[in-house]
């Protein structure tokens, strides 16, 4: 049962990431992402936690401050 937990969690996270593609580019920019970042994460092999990889990639770019 434990071996199925991580892939199921990753699948749920990918579904949540897919919702990011519906956001406006300005909103993505405000949270430190680009549409290309989201596409990159969505195209990772299924054995990777796309949300975690996207989070790792995100800090390399400065966030816009208001």
Secondary structure as GFF3:
##gff-version 3
##sequence-region A 1 66
A	DSSP	alpha_helix	2	20	.	.	.	ID=ss1
A	DSSP	alpha_helix	25	30	.	.	.	ID=ss2
A	DSSP	alpha_helix	35	42	.	.	.	ID=ss3
A	DSSP	alpha_helix	50	58	.	.	.	ID=ss4
###
